[in-house]
Amino acid sequence: MSPDSSETREAGAARTDLDAWVTEFERLERSLDDEHGLFSGWEPPASLVPIPESLRARAERLLARQEQRLSELQTRAEDVKKHLRALNTVPPAKEHAAVFLDVTG
């Protein structure tokens, strides 16, 4: 086997690894772009090698976006909890009784 074919095979494997990471990043980025998309925990496929250095900046940007989305979701969850607590303060309606909710204060 010539050294050239070994180098070619290694270059091809590196390209495949890079392509696999790019595919994963694109999938994660699409999930962040979807305002109503569900984001669940992510584990890199076992077949992936460590992130290539050439993708480090992209990985850091993706991580920052994920952290921002997490913060937004936590804020929304707190807002929902506040609304639910407020709703729980409204006494249950009696049958055949008029019900009014003061929404202005």
C-alpha positions as CSV (number, residue, x, y, z in Angstrom):
1,M,0.0,0.0,0.0
2,S,1.4,3.4,-0.9
3,P,1.6,6.3,1.5
4,D,-0.6,8.3,-0.8
5,S,-3.5,5.9,-0.5
6,S,-3.2,5.9,3.3
7,E,-3.2,9.7,3.4
8,T,-6.2,9.7,1.0
9,R,-8.1,7.3,3.3
10,E,-7.3,9.4,6.4
11,A,-8.4,12.6,4.6
12,G,-11.6,10.8,3.5
13,A,-12.3,9.7,7.1
14,A,-11.6,13.2,8.4
15,R,-14.0,14.6,5.8
16,T,-16.6,12.0,6.8
17,D,-16.2,13.0,10.5
18,L,-16.5,16.7,9.7
19,D,-19.6,16.0,7.6
20,A,-21.2,14.0,10.4
21,W,-20.7,16.9,12.8
22,V,-22.0,19.4,10.4
23,T,-25.1,17.3,10.0
24,E,-25.6,17.1,13.7
25,F,-25.1,20.9,14.1
26,E,-27.6,21.6,11.3
27,R,-30.2,19.4,13.1
28,L,-29.6,21.1,16.4
29,E,-29.7,24.6,14.8
30,R,-33.0,23.7,13.0
31,S,-34.5,22.7,16.4
32,L,-33.5,26.1,17.8
33,D,-34.9,27.9,14.8
34,D,-38.3,26.3,15.4
35,E,-40.0,28.6,17.9
36,H,-42.5,25.9,18.9
37,G,-40.2,23.0,18.5
38,L,-39.5,20.7,21.4
39,F,-35.9,20.5,22.5
40,S,-34.9,17.5,24.5
41,G,-31.6,16.5,25.8
42,W,-29.0,15.6,23.2
43,E,-26.3,13.1,23.3
44,P,-23.8,12.9,20.4
45,P,-24.1,9.7,18.5
46,A,-21.5,7.2,19.7
47,S,-20.0,7.0,16.2
48,L,-18.9,10.7,16.3
49,V,-15.3,11.6,17.0
50,P,-14.5,14.6,19.1
51,I,-15.6,17.9,17.5
52,P,-13.0,18.9,14.9
53,E,-11.1,22.2,15.8
54,S,-12.4,23.7,12.6
55,L,-16.0,23.5,14.0
56,R,-15.1,24.9,17.5
57,A,-16.5,28.4,16.9
58,R,-19.7,27.0,15.4
59,A,-20.1,24.7,18.4
60,E,-19.6,27.6,20.8
61,R,-22.2,29.7,19.0
62,L,-24.6,26.7,19.1
63,L,-24.0,26.3,22.8
64,A,-24.7,30.0,23.4
65,R,-28.0,29.7,21.5
66,Q,-29.0,26.7,23.4
67,E,-28.3,28.4,26.7
68,Q,-30.3,31.5,25.6
69,R,-33.2,29.3,24.6
70,L,-33.0,27.5,28.0
71,S,-33.1,30.8,29.8
72,E,-36.1,31.9,27.7
73,L,-38.0,28.7,28.5
74,Q,-37.2,29.0,32.2
75,T,-38.6,32.6,32.1
76,R,-41.8,31.4,30.3
77,A,-42.2,28.5,32.8
78,E,-42.0,31.0,35.7
79,D,-44.7,33.2,34.0
80,V,-47.0,30.2,33.6
81,K,-46.5,29.3,37.2
82,K,-47.4,32.9,38.3
83,H,-50.6,32.7,36.1
84,L,-51.6,29.4,37.6
85,R,-51.1,30.7,41.1
86,A,-53.3,33.7,40.2
87,L,-56.0,31.5,38.8
88,N,-55.9,29.4,41.9
89,T,-56.9,32.5,44.0
90,V,-60.2,32.8,42.1
91,P,-62.9,31.1,44.2
92,P,-64.8,28.4,42.4
93,A,-68.1,29.5,40.9
94,K,-71.3,28.5,42.6
95,E,-73.9,26.9,40.4
96,H,-76.2,29.4,38.7
97,A,-74.2,32.4,40.1
98,A,-72.8,35.2,38.0
99,V,-69.0,35.2,37.9
100,F,-66.9,38.3,37.3
101,L,-63.2,38.5,37.3
102,D,-61.6,41.9,37.9
103,V,-58.7,41.9,35.4
104,T,-57.8,45.6,35.9
105,G,-56.8,45.5,39.4
